[in-house]
Amino acid sequence: MVCTLIVSCGSDDDAKGIELSGTSWIGTGSTDSSRSITFISDTNYNYTEPGGGPNGTYTFNGSSGVLTDNYGTIPFSVNNDLLTIDYDGGTDGYVDTTGKETFIRQ
């Protein structure tokens, strides 16, 4: 007699990661709490800071992505309810901007 054992270690939902569309994040830690980022669709976001802020597009794979606007591109990552923008990896107009900004999900 032959026995077959199939083991599953997760679900399809786990593989999808976090969905950003429709979420808002507010500055936390060293990031000014008047700064926020809202993902208004699967590809567009609004960044708000005192005096304005860029709007742009983004790509996201469930845990990390790239924000793109008129200034250049910036990588970001999401870990649970914390989003981190990493200016050290930015391009174009963000090359001279260093450090990280952190945001918490609202």
Sequence and secondary structure as in RCSB ss.txt:
>XXXX:A:sequence
MVCTLIVSCGSDDDAKGIELSGTSWIGTGSTDSSRSITFISDTNYNYTEPGGGPNGTYTFNGSSGVLTDNYGTIP
FSVNNDLLTIDYDGGTDGYVDTTGKETFIRQ
>XXXX:A:secstr
         S HHHHH    TT EEEEETTS TT EEEE SSSEEEEEBTTB  EEEEEE SSEEEEEETTEEEE
EEEETTEEEEEGGG  GGGTT  SEEEEEE 
